[in-house]
Amino acid sequence: MSQLKSGFLLWILLTACLCLPIGCDRSATDGGKQGAGQAKSSSPAPTSPQVTAAEPSAAKIEVEVEIDFKNSTPAINGKVTLEKDQTAFAALENFARQKELKVDFKGQGETLFVMGIGEVANQGADGINWTYRVNGELGDRSSGIFSLKPGDKVLWIFGKYP
């Protein structure tokens, strides 16, 4: 019986040693039987209620988008709100969604290539195609990786590559 008592006391001591530094959470779904590998964060519980409202628009940016179809359709423009660090392609997608335009593309990220906007598709190497400019400067990389800043103006234009 003495060995049983000693084993039980040893188990309690080990459990206490494991739980104290990492914090035991009795509300866990396993009935409070967490081991060291299953412990929750050891940071102290917050003393004030957590804010669940969305953060102010600090993580959002507003950019202007224009799509110039050249002679086939009048140009359209407007503003879109994006998450911070979004791309020229994300601006096009959001604006096209607002205007109910289809955007055809292939690839993603640095290999993303816009094939068509609305009913206007690229014509290939010898024809006219979609290109983009940000603040008047021709995009020097895929629109899928060109990050925008607040107030940027993105122009998508259907024409000969400059």
C-alpha positions in Angstrom: 0.0 0.0 0.0 2.9 2.3 0.8 4.2 1.9 -2.8 0.8 2.8 -4.2 0.7 5.9 -2.0 4.2 6.9 -3.1 3.4 6.4 -6.8 0.2 8.5 -6.5 2.1 11.3 -4.7 4.8 11.2 -7.3 2.2 11.4 -10.1 0.6 14.5 -8.4 4.0 16.1 -8.0 4.9 15.5 -11.6 1.5 16.8 -12.8 1.9 19.9 -10.7 5.4 20.5 -12.0 4.2 20.2 -15.6 1.1 22.4 -15.1 2.5 25.2 -13.1 5.0 26.6 -15.6 2.7 26.2 -18.6 -0.7 26.7 -16.9 -3.3 24.1 -16.7 -6.5 24.9 -18.5 -9.3 22.8 -17.0 -11.8 24.1 -19.6 -10.0 22.2 -22.4 -12.1 19.7 -24.3 -10.1 16.8 -22.9 -11.5 17.4 -19.4 -8.3 19.2 -18.1 -6.0 16.2 -18.8 -3.6 18.1 -20.9 0.0 17.0 -21.1 3.0 19.3 -21.7 2.7 18.8 -25.5 -0.9 19.9 -25.5 -0.7 23.0 -23.3 -2.2 26.3 -24.3 -0.2 29.5 -24.4 1.4 30.4 -21.1 0.7 34.1 -21.4 -1.4 35.5 -18.6 -5.2 35.9 -19.2 -6.2 39.4 -20.4 -7.6 41.6 -17.6 -9.9 43.5 -20.0 -12.4 42.1 -22.5 -11.0 41.5 -25.9 -12.1 43.8 -28.7 -13.9 41.9 -31.5 -14.7 44.8 -33.7 -12.7 45.1 -36.9 -9.7 47.3 -36.8 -10.0 50.7 -38.4 -9.1 51.0 -42.0 -5.3 51.0 -41.2 -5.1 47.6 -42.9 -7.0 48.8 -46.0 -6.0 51.0 -48.9 -7.9 52.8 -51.5 -6.7 52.8 -55.1 -8.1 54.1 -58.4 -8.6 51.7 -61.3 -9.2 52.6 -65.0 -9.8 50.1 -67.8 -9.3 51.6 -71.2 -10.7 49.3 -73.9 -9.4 51.8 -76.6 -11.9 52.0 -79.5 -14.0 48.9 -78.7 -15.8 50.2 -75.5 -15.6 53.5 -73.5 -13.1 53.5 -70.7 -14.4 52.9 -67.2 -12.9 54.0 -63.9 -13.5 54.1 -60.2 -12.1 53.3 -56.8 -11.6 50.1 -54.9 -10.7 49.3 -51.3 -8.1 46.5 -50.9 -6.3 44.9 -48.0 -2.8 46.4 -47.4 -0.1 45.0 -49.7 -2.5 43.8 -52.4 -1.5 43.8 -56.0 -2.4 45.5 -59.3 -4.2 42.3 -60.3 -6.2 42.3 -57.1 -7.3 45.8 -57.9 -8.4 44.7 -61.4 -10.3 41.7 -60.0 -12.1 43.8 -57.4 -13.0 46.5 -59.8 -14.1 44.0 -62.5 -16.3 42.3 -59.9 -18.0 45.7 -59.2 -18.6 46.3 -62.8 -19.6 42.7 -63.5 -16.8 42.2 -66.0 -15.0 38.9 -66.5 -11.3 38.7 -66.2 -9.4 35.9 -68.0 -5.9 35.1 -66.8 -3.4 32.3 -66.5 -0.8 31.6 -63.9 -0.5 33.1 -60.5 1.9 35.4 -58.6 4.9 36.2 -60.7 3.6 34.1 -63.6 0.1 35.7 -63.7 -0.8 37.0 -67.1 -4.1 38.8 -68.0 -5.6 37.3 -71.1 -8.8 39.3 -71.4 -11.0 41.8 -69.7 -14.8 41.9 -70.3 -15.3 40.7 -73.9 -11.9 42.0 -75.1 -9.2 39.3 -75.4 -5.5 39.6 -76.1 -4.5 39.2 -79.8 -1.1 37.6 -79.3 2.5 38.5 -80.1 1.7 40.6 -83.2 -1.5 42.1 -82.1 -2.8 44.3 -79.3 -2.9 43.1 -75.7 -3.7 44.1 -72.1 -0.9 45.9 -70.2 -1.0 47.9 -67.0 0.5 51.1 -65.6 0.7 52.2 -62.0 0.8 56.0 -61.6 1.7 56.4 -65.3 4.6 53.9 -65.1 4.5 50.7 -67.2 4.4 47.6 -64.9 7.8 46.1 -64.8 6.7 42.7 -63.4 3.6 40.6 -63.3 0.5 42.4 -62.0 0.2 39.4 -59.6 3.2 40.6 -57.6 3.1 44.4 -58.1 2.1 45.7 -54.6 0.1 48.9 -54.4 0.1 51.8 -52.0 -2.7 54.0 -50.9 -3.8 56.4 -53.6 -2.1 54.5 -56.5 -3.8 54.8 -59.9 -3.8 51.5 -61.9 -4.6 51.8 -65.6 -5.3 48.7 -67.6 -5.0 49.6 -71.3 -5.7 47.5 -74.4 -3.1 48.4 -77.0 0.3 47.8 -78.5 3.0 47.0 -76.0 5.1 50.2 -75.7 
